[in-house]
Amino acid sequence: MNNQPKISLKGVRKSFGSKLVLDSINLDIATGESMVIIGGSGSGKSVMLKCILGLLKPDSGSIKVDGAEILGQSLSDQKKMLSQFGMLFQGGALFDSLSVWENVAFGMLAENKISRRQAPEFAIEKLRRVGLASDVAFLSPAELSGGMQKRVGLARAIAHEPKVIFFDEPTTGLDPIMADVINELIVECVKEMGATALTITHDMSSVRKIADKAAMIYKGNIIWTGDKEEIDHCGNPYVEQFINGRAEGPIQMEILKS
């Protein structure tokens, strides 16, 4: 049996000038697992994600995908690795100048994996998987609601059947009902593809819906990780304060001291 993690971070450290953002991140994500990272604003969640994606270079440490070190790899190896990844951005990040179908098929067209003639039908099939009708494909992003834009973003993220999907605050800006719809779609799509998922979020309803495991990052370190079912009685005062949204607790006290 292969126990090698799909993604493994060891001692990942990142500073911006004198500001230490990631202290020593250690995290393993198993193949096919849905890991959700929680933590307050400025805790380092997005920086960690950008380091995995190669958008930022850590000062030190190791990041491996399928056992292969990705830091310092060649451009061709990096491109090959990135082809395994899908990404749902926080704001959707759709291209305003392109139609919905062009947005969904953008990566496949850029890689010449499908022709422009094939692309609309290809995109319509991906839109169907996220619950959108075929006529949506010919609209512009500006004609879509926030929830529909998120669905289009998800369709684009899964378009090339990635092995790993990253979700950056997937329910930000959505009402509770639409947020739950997006969470359900994420669960369905990830399971259908057998993908590994890494989500960063503030939304505890997302954690409870989509996570297999959860971890909390605080002051640049992973301070707790465990199964989703353990989070409500983990005994970690930082985690308990965060998930219950309490103003009083160790996080607030340390902010006041600084």
N, C-alpha and C positions, 0 to 999 in steps of 0.2 A: 504493500500500500504506500502511495506517495504522499508524505506529510509535508512536502515543500509548500510554503505559502505562495499564493499568487503574487502578492505584494508584500515586501518586507522592508521596514525602515529601522535602522539601527544607529543610534547616536546622532541623529540629524540635527544640525545646529545652523542657525541663520541669524545674522545681525544686519541691521541697516545703520551704519555708523556706530554710535555708542549704544543704540537701542537693540537689546537682545530680544528677538521675537520667538525663535525656536531654541530651546535650551539643549535638550537631549531627547529627541523624539524616538521612542521605540514602539513599533506597532507591526503586528503580523495580521494579514487578511487572507483567509483561506480561499481556495478556488471555489467559486459558486456561492460564496458568503456575501451577505449584505451587511456591511459595517457602516454605522452612523456615528459621526463625530459631533459632539455637542461642546458648547463653550461660549462664553460671553464675547462681545465685540472686542477685537484687539487681542484675543487669546492666541492667535496664530493658526487658526483653522485654514483660512484661505492661503496663507503663505505655505503651509504644509502641502496643500493641494497643488499649488503652482510648482513646488519643488518636484513632486511626482511627475507632473506633466512636462517638466523641463523648461518651464517659463522662467523659473528662478533657479540659480545654482546655489546649493547649500555651501556653507563655509567648511563643513566637515561632516563626516558620517557616511552611511551607505544606504542606497535605495536599490532594491533588487526587484525585478519582475520575472517570474518563473525561474528564480535562482540566478539570473544574469544581472550583473551590476550595470545600472544605466547611467551613472555619473561618469562623465568623461568618455562616453561612447562616441563612435563616429557618427557623422550626419546620416549615413545610409542606415546604420543600425537604429538610430533614433527614429528615423522615418518609419522603419519597419515596426518598431515598438508602438509608435503612435497610431499606426493603422489598426492596432488591436483595441484602441480606446474610443469611447464615445463620451460626449459631454453635453449635459443640459446646464446652460448658463443661468445665473440668477435672474437676469432681466430678459431672458429669452434670446437676446443678441441676434435677432433676425435681421437680414439685410433688407432695408426699406425699399431699395430700388429694384428688388427682385420679387417675382410672384411667389406665392406659397410653394408651388411645386418646384420652382427653381431653388428655393431655400432648402427644401427637404432633400433634393437630389444633388445639392451643391458639391459635396465631397466626392460623390460617385462620378459626377461630371468632370471635376477637377483631376481625378485620377484616371480618367478615360475608361472607367469600368462599365459605363453604359453610354449609349449614344443620346444625343439631344432628342431624337425622335422617340426613343424608349422612355425618356425621363418622366414625362407627365404620368404615364400609366404606373411606372415604378413608384412615384411619389404618392399617387392615389392609394396604392396598396398599403404603404406605410401610414398614411393618414387614417385609413380604415382601422388599422391596428390600435390607434389611439382614439377611436370613436368619432372621427370627423368624416363628413360626407364628401363625395368626390368633387362637388362644385366649389368647395373651399380651396381646392388646389389652384384655382384661377383667380383668386382674390389677392390683394396686396396685404402685407402685414398690418398696415394702418386701418384696414377694414375689420380687423379681428378684435374681439374682447381680450382682456388679459388672460383669461383661462384658455381661450383658443390659441393664443400665442404660445402659452406654455405647452399645449399639446403638440403644436407644430414643432416647437423646439425639441420635444421628446421624440417625435417622428424622425427628425433629422439626426438625433443622437443615436437612434437604433438602426438607421438606414443601412449601414454596412455590416450589420450583425456583429457588433464588437464583442470582444471577450471580457472587457472591463468597461463599466459605465460610471462616470462621475456626475454627481448631482450637487450643484452649488445652490443652497437655499431654495429648493424647488417649489416651495409654496409661498414665498415672500410676495406680498401684495395681493393675495387671493382671499376671498371670503371663505369662511370655514367649510361650506359645502363644496365649493370648487377645489379647495385644498385637499379635501378628502378624496375627491374624484381623481386628482393628480396622483395622490399617494397610491390609490388603488391601481391606476394605470402603471405606475412604476413597478409595483409588486408583480403585476401580470406580465409586463414586458421582460423584466429581469428573469423571472422564473421560466418563461417561455423560451428564452434564448440560452438559459443556463449560465448567464453571465455573472461575473463578480461585480459587486456594486460598492462604491464608497460615496457616502452622502455627508455633507456638512450642513448643519441646520441649527436654528434656535427653537424650532417648532417641536414640542414634545409629542404632539399628535402624530407627526411624521415619524418620530422615533418609534413610537408604539406600533405604528402601522407597517413600516417597511424594514425595520432592523431585524437581523438575526442576532447581531452583537452590537453593543454600543460602547463608546469610549468618550471620556471627557478630557479636554485639553485645558490646562490652566497655567498661566505664566510660562508658556512654551514647553510644557511637559504633559505627557499623558499621565493623569493622576488616578484614573480608574478605567478598567475595561472589564466587560463581562457580558453574559447573555442578557438580552432585552428584559426577560422576566425578573432579573435580579436587581434592576436599577432602582425600584421603589423601596427596597429594603437592603441596600448595599452597605449601609452604615458609614458611608463617607460623607462628612458634613458639607463639603463643598458641592458634591453631586446633589445631595438632598436639598440644599438651599437653591441650587439652580433649577432643578426640575419642578420645585414647588413655587418658584418665582417669589421668594421671600426677600424683602429688603434687608432684614437682619440676618447676620451670619458671618462666617469667616471671610467670605469674599468682600463684603461691604467694609468690614473692619479693616482689612488690609488696604483697601482703596483709600479710606479715610486717613490712614497713617502716612500714605505716600505723598 
